[in-house]
Amino acid sequence: MMKTHHLGGCCAVAGLALALSGWGETERAGLDTKLILLGSVHDALILREHIDRADELPFDGYVIQGNADHDRRSGDRCIVRSVFGPRRLKKEDYSVYLHCMKEVHALKPRLTENFLEIATLPGTLELRENINSNFPKPGEEKVWMWFSGPEHGGAPFDVVVDNFRLSAELAREAGMRGIVLDLEMYGGYFFDPRLQADAEALGKTAEELRVRVRECGRAVMQAMQGEFPGLTVFLLVGYKVTHAEHYALLAPFLDGLIETAAPDVSIVDGYEDYRMRTREDFLRAYWAVHCGDRSRSAVPEAYADRVMAAFPVWPEDNAHLAHKRDDPTGYLYSYQEFRDTLIHALSATDRYVWIYSEGLGSKTWPNWWTGANFPGAWIEAVKDAREAAAARRAGRRR
């Protein structure tokens, strides 16, 4: 695992000035940057059926959701929707995913950075009907998670641990780099200490709850690295949201992950913030990951040794901000805007930059994989940005 560089005295105001003046760029200059796509293609079967499209796209890998064999249309038991739920997943349900990803890697060995995605769904261990549906009112209903058990009508957290173990096994066997962990809450708000039905029923204190969540984080990391030594755990969002009360329990969960990670495990903070455009924006984010957010961790030394910074670019974000979800035409990044933003991201990252897209399943938004509604200049923008960023890093090495 690459050991990250960090500033001493992270709380010092001088730290930001050092970052903005180019601190750390020499250390990162020799690293091989990687670019991955999240969106447009989520299904291993689609990736395999249209694998030649990969030769046209300048990505090192894709984020795959792990559909189950028996019901691909509904997404039932899909890895991304099922790990934080009461059902114990079974390996035999993912034979198509495994077969397709093995063929993808055999046909296109340059795709070294494919990841299996896990999200926070369904977000409760309560045994309820239609468990795969999102909560009708996320953030309002109480959930069962950290202290759940059969005596309360729910599954134990051991089920979640087993689901992480299986996911890591599937990712390793499929030849992937690791796990993308999307910890934004879409269903049950199990990182919100105010909505813990099981802890409340058992009379647990706030400190007991935090201790338990950290224990669960340890168990999850132990399960993943036990099945997949040397994996990369790619967090789309990390400590930067833990100041919000409804994410207060995310910090101890991340602490448990980080303090348990073996030396060969890489942890990436993807710093999900699509507002970044300039070099200063990305350097501030780099400082935030390595210094500002480190101060929010209860295990700062382990954090400094384990966590790498990565950054997103969302070339559709102009349309999103302009509330043009039905017709983004005219609100997408231009060639120049995309290229420049990507150069800054690639120059600042420890290793990874990820492109986000909402093109999957949309009739009007750009789809990288099918080419529908796709600005032709985008591919050239990515290629040109990668070349320019590589030249900039090579110049630092001289």
ChimeraX attribute file (.defattr): number of C-alpha atoms within 10 A of each C-alpha:
attribute: neighborCount
match mode: 1-to-1
recipient: residues
	/A:1	16
	/A:2	16
	/A:3	13
	/A:4	17
	/A:5	15
	/A:6	18
	/A:7	18
	/A:8	9
	/A:9	11
	/A:10	18
	/A:11	13
	/A:12	12
	/A:13	9
	/A:14	12
	/A:15	21
	/A:16	21
	/A:17	14
	/A:18	14
	/A:19	21
	/A:20	18
	/A:21	12
	/A:22	13
	/A:23	17
	/A:24	20
	/A:25	19
	/A:26	15
	/A:27	14
	/A:28	20
	/A:29	23
	/A:30	13
	/A:31	15
	/A:32	11
	/A:33	21
	/A:34	19
	/A:35	21
	/A:36	22
	/A:37	26
	/A:38	22
	/A:39	19
	/A:40	22
	/A:41	23
	/A:42	20
	/A:43	18
	/A:44	25
	/A:45	21
	/A:46	12
	/A:47	19
	/A:48	20
	/A:49	11
	/A:50	12
	/A:51	17
	/A:52	13
	/A:53	14
	/A:54	20
	/A:55	10
	/A:56	11
	/A:57	17
	/A:58	16
	/A:59	22
	/A:60	18
	/A:61	22
	/A:62	28
	/A:63	25
	/A:64	28
	/A:65	23
	/A:66	29
	/A:67	26
	/A:68	23
	/A:69	17
	/A:70	13
	/A:71	12
	/A:72	14
	/A:73	9
	/A:74	11
	/A:75	18
	/A:76	19
	/A:77	25
	/A:78	22
	/A:79	25
	/A:80	25
	/A:81	26
	/A:82	24
	/A:83	27
	/A:84	27
	/A:85	29
	/A:86	27
	/A:87	18
	/A:88	18
	/A:89	23
	/A:90	13
	/A:91	14
	/A:92	10
	/A:93	16
	/A:94	19
	/A:95	13
	/A:96	17
	/A:97	22
	/A:98	22
	/A:99	15
	/A:100	19
	/A:101	25
	/A:102	18
	/A:103	16
	/A:104	24
	/A:105	17
	/A:106	12
	/A:107	13
	/A:108	14
	/A:109	11
	/A:110	14
	/A:111	19
	/A:112	17
	/A:113	20
	/A:114	24
	/A:115	29
	/A:116	27
	/A:117	26
	/A:118	26
	/A:119	22
	/A:120	23
	/A:121	26
	/A:122	25
	/A:123	28
	/A:124	27
	/A:125	29
	/A:126	24
	/A:127	16
	/A:128	11
	/A:129	7
	/A:130	9
	/A:131	21
	/A:132	19
	/A:133	12
	/A:134	15
	/A:135	18
	/A:136	10
	/A:137	10
	/A:138	14
	/A:139	19
	/A:140	12
	/A:141	15
	/A:142	19
	/A:143	24
	/A:144	29
	/A:145	28
	/A:146	25
	/A:147	23
	/A:148	24
	/A:149	18
	/A:150	11
	/A:151	8
	/A:152	16
	/A:153	13
	/A:154	20
	/A:155	23
	/A:156	21
	/A:157	23
	/A:158	17
	/A:159	18
	/A:160	25
	/A:161	23
	/A:162	20
	/A:163	27
	/A:164	26
	/A:165	23
	/A:166	22
	/A:167	28
	/A:168	26
	/A:169	21
	/A:170	23
	/A:171	26
	/A:172	22
	/A:173	15
	/A:174	22
	/A:175	22
	/A:176	25
	/A:177	21
	/A:178	31
	/A:179	26
	/A:180	24
	/A:181	22
	/A:182	20
	/A:183	17
	/A:184	19
	/A:185	19
	/A:186	18
	/A:187	24
	/A:188	29
	/A:189	28
	/A:190	28
	/A:191	28
	/A:192	19
	/A:193	20
	/A:194	18
	/A:195	19
	/A:196	24
	/A:197	21
	/A:198	21
	/A:199	22
	/A:200	17
	/A:201	10
	/A:202	11
	/A:203	11
	/A:204	15
	/A:205	11
	/A:206	14
	/A:207	9
	/A:208	12
	/A:209	20
	/A:210	20
	/A:211	16
	/A:212	20
	/A:213	24
	/A:214	23
	/A:215	18
	/A:216	23
	/A:217	24
	/A:218	22
	/A:219	22
	/A:220	24
	/A:221	24
	/A:222	21
	/A:223	20
	/A:224	29
	/A:225	23
	/A:226	15
	/A:227	19
	/A:228	23
	/A:229	18
	/A:230	19
	/A:231	25
	/A:232	21
	/A:233	26
	/A:234	26
	/A:235	25
	/A:236	21
	/A:237	18
	/A:238	22
	/A:239	24
	/A:240	18
	/A:241	17
	/A:242	19
	/A:243	13
	/A:244	11
	/A:245	13
	/A:246	18
	/A:247	20
	/A:248	19
	/A:249	23
	/A:250	27
	/A:251	24
	/A:252	27
	/A:253	22
	/A:254	24
	/A:255	23
	/A:256	25
	/A:257	24
	/A:258	26
	/A:259	20
	/A:260	19
	/A:261	22
	/A:262	18
	/A:263	13
	/A:264	15
	/A:265	23
	/A:266	21
	/A:267	24
	/A:268	25
	/A:269	23
	/A:270	24
	/A:271	21
	/A:272	22
	/A:273	14
	/A:274	16
	/A:275	14
	/A:276	20
	/A:277	17
	/A:278	15
	/A:279	19
	/A:280	16
	/A:281	16
	/A:282	26
	/A:283	27
	/A:284	19
	/A:285	25
	/A:286	27
	/A:287	24
	/A:288	21
	/A:289	26
	/A:290	22
	/A:291	23
	/A:292	20
	/A:293	19
	/A:294	23
	/A:295	17
	/A:296	16
	/A:297	18
	/A:298	15
	/A:299	16
	/A:300	18
	/A:301	12
	/A:302	16
	/A:303	24
	/A:304	19
	/A:305	19
	/A:306	22
	/A:307	26
	/A:308	25
	/A:309	24
	/A:310	28
	/A:311	29
	/A:312	28
	/A:313	22
	/A:314	23
	/A:315	25
	/A:316	24
	/A:317	20
	/A:318	17
	/A:319	19
	/A:320	17
	/A:321	11
	/A:322	10
	/A:323	12
	/A:324	15
	/A:325	15
	/A:326	12
	/A:327	13
	/A:328	19
	/A:329	15
	/A:330	10
	/A:331	17
	/A:332	20
	/A:333	19
	/A:334	16
	/A:335	18
	/A:336	13
	/A:337	13
	/A:338	23
	/A:339	24
	/A:340	20
	/A:341	24
	/A:342	32
	/A:343	23
	/A:344	22
	/A:345	29
	/A:346	27
	/A:347	25
	/A:348	31
	/A:349	25
	/A:350	27
	/A:351	19
	/A:352	24
	/A:353	23
	/A:354	25
	/A:355	19
	/A:356	19
	/A:357	20
	/A:358	20
	/A:359	22
	/A:360	17
	/A:361	11
	/A:362	14
	/A:363	12
	/A:364	15
	/A:365	23
	/A:366	23
	/A:367	21
	/A:368	24
	/A:369	20
	/A:370	14
	/A:371	13
	/A:372	14
	/A:373	16
	/A:374	17
	/A:375	16
	/A:376	10
	/A:377	14
	/A:378	19
	/A:379	19
	/A:380	15
	/A:381	22
	/A:382	23
	/A:383	15
	/A:384	17
	/A:385	23
	/A:386	21
	/A:387	12
	/A:388	19
	/A:389	21
	/A:390	20
	/A:391	14
	/A:392	16
	/A:393	22
	/A:394	14
	/A:395	11
	/A:396	14
	/A:397	13
	/A:398	7
